[in-house]
Amino acid sequence: MRVTKFEHAALRIDKGTDVLLIDPGSFTSPLDDLSGLVAVVLTHEHPDHWTPEHLDRILRAAPGTPIFGPAGVAKAAGGYDITIVAPGDTVTAGSFELRFFGGTHEVIHSSLPVPENVGVLVDGEFYYPGDSYAVPEGVEVGTLAAPLGAPWLKIGEAMDYVLAVKPRRAFGTHDMTLSVAGKTMHRQRLQWATEQNGGEFFALEPNDSLDL
């Protein structure tokens, strides 16, 4: 498999001729070359993880593509055919096996609602938690897309999360709210956390790819 990072939280995974998209949102440039698309995963309902414009463009290019997300996504994306998934579910999309973990978004503030959120494990190898610190219990994660910056993120907690998951490889995502200096600093912290368990950290910019 090959994972490609786009702006903010958007990810593309290629496996043979099959393509999986995760969380194309409001900070993400329009995505192209969608031949082979077998599924879209939306981890939760916030607009930095999905927009109608992205879904419309995707479905024009690849009509009938299944879209997976929690119930909150199905409610927010009324008019789209969303297949509801929850923690503990496993689904197949093309040649991909998708297992879902977690359940809730990290708390931003007590005054704000806490939406549903699912982390997704792809083929038992690649894990992306969405906006959460959900650890996929019982899984040896090969590659982790770790959140770098968010209104809900404290870098010490993000470091503890990487220490808990113990991935062999990691890179930062969810990073458009950070300055260049902030992104560099947070990457250095997550690199340290990754290396504590013998893993390797990669600094991926938009359109950079990593072979898994």
N, C-alpha and C positions, 0 to 999 in steps of 0.2 A: 504494500500500500504506500501511497504518497499523500501526505497532508500538506495543503497549501493554506497559509494564513492570509486573510484579507484584512481590510481595516476593521478595527475594534474586535468584535466577537465572531466575525464570519469566518468559516472554515470550509474547505473543500477537501474531500478525500477521494482519491482515484484508486481503483483496484481493477486491473485489467481494463475492460471497456466500460465498467460501471463507475458512476459518479454519485457521491452523496454530498449534499449541502447542509450546513448547520448554521443557524442564526444569522441570516443576512438582514441587517437592520439599518437604521437611519443614518449611521455613520459610514456605511459601506457603499462603495461605488457600484454602479450597475455591473452585474456579472454577465459574462458572455461564455461562448463555447460550452453550451449546456447539452450537447449531444451525449447520450449515455446516462443522463440523469435518471436515477432510480428512486430517489426519495429526498425529502427535505425534513429536517428535524428542527423544531422551534422549542427551545427549552422553557420559555415562559413568555408572558404577554407584553413585556415592556418594549417600546418602539425601537430601542437600540438593538433589539434582537429580531425584529421582523417589521416589515411595512407592507401595506397593500400594494404599493408600487413594485416592490421586489417580487411578491407572489404573482402579480399579474404578468410581469415580464417573464418570470420563470415558466408559468403555465402556458403562455403563448409559445414559448420555445419548446416546451416539453409537455404537451397536454396530457392530463390524466395522472401526472406525477403525484404519488401519495405524499401527504404532509402529516407528520406525526408531532403531537404536542400534548401537554396536559389539558385538563378541562378548561382552565382559564384561558388558554390560547383559543380553544374552540369557541368560547363565548366572545372573546375580543375580536376574533376573525370571523364574525358572522358572515355568511355568504360563501365561505370557502369550505371545502370538504376536508375537515380535519379528523384524522383518526386519533382518538384519545388514547394516551398511554399514561401509565402510572408507575411508580417505583415497584420493582419486582416483575414487570412485564418484559418479555422478550419477543421481538418481531424479526421477520426476515424481509429485506428489501433488496431485490436483485441478489447479488452474491454476498451482501453484507448481513451479519447478525448484529442486531442492536439490542442491548440490555439497558434498562433504565433504573436509575437509583435516585436517592435523595427524597424530594417531596416538597420542600419549601425554599423560597428565596431567603437569602440572608436579610436580617432586619436593617433597614436604613434608619428609621426613627420610629418611636412609638406612635407618632401621629399619622403614620402612613400604613396602608394595608400591606400585608405580607402575602404576595401571590404564590401560587404553586410554581414549582420549578423542578425539572428533571435533569439529572446528569445522564450522559449517554456513553456507554462503553461499546466501541465498535470492534467486532471480531475478537473480543477478549484482549485486545492489544492497546487501543487508543482510547483514552478517557478524557472527556470534557465535562466539567461539573455545572456548566451554566453559571448562574449567579448564586453559587453556594459553595460551602466547604464540605459537601457530602463525600465521604470516603466510601468507595465501592468495596464493602467488606468481603473478604475472602478472595480478592482478586489481586494478582501480581501485575500491576500496571506497567506496561512497557513504555508508553509515552503519555505524558500528561500535558494538556493545555491548561496552564495555571493562570488564574486571574491576577493581573498586575495592578489595576487601579479602578476604583469605583467609589460612589458615595458611601457604600457599606463596607469598604475594605480598609482595614488597618494592616500595614505591612507586616507587623509581627504575627498577626493571625494568618496571613497568607503564607508566611514562612513556616509556621506550625503546621499548616495544611500540607505543604509539600513534604515536610518531615514525616507526617502521618501516612501519606500515600506511598512514599518511597519509590518513585518511578525510576526506571533505568535511564529515561530521557525526559526532558521537560522543556517547554518554551512558554513565554508569556503571551497572554491574550487579554482582551477587555481592557484596552490601554489608551483609547482616544481621549480620555479625560486628563491624561498626564502630559506635562511639558516634556521636552527632550531630556532635560536634566532629571526630572522625576522618573521618567521611564528608565533611564540609565541606572539611577540609584536603585529602583525597585528590582530591575533585572539582576543587579549585583547581589541583592539580598536573596532572591530566589535561586540564583546560581549557587550561593553558599549552602542553602538548604538542600538543594538537589545533590550536591557533592558529599554531604554528610553520610549518605547511604550508598555512595559509590556511583551515583548517576551523573549524567552529562547534561548541561543546560545549553540551549541554543537561543541566540538572539535573532528572532525572525522579524523582518519587516514585512509590510504588505506585499504580497505576490511572491514571497520567499517560500520554498518548499522543503520538506524533510522526508526522506525515504525511511520507512519503518521496517 
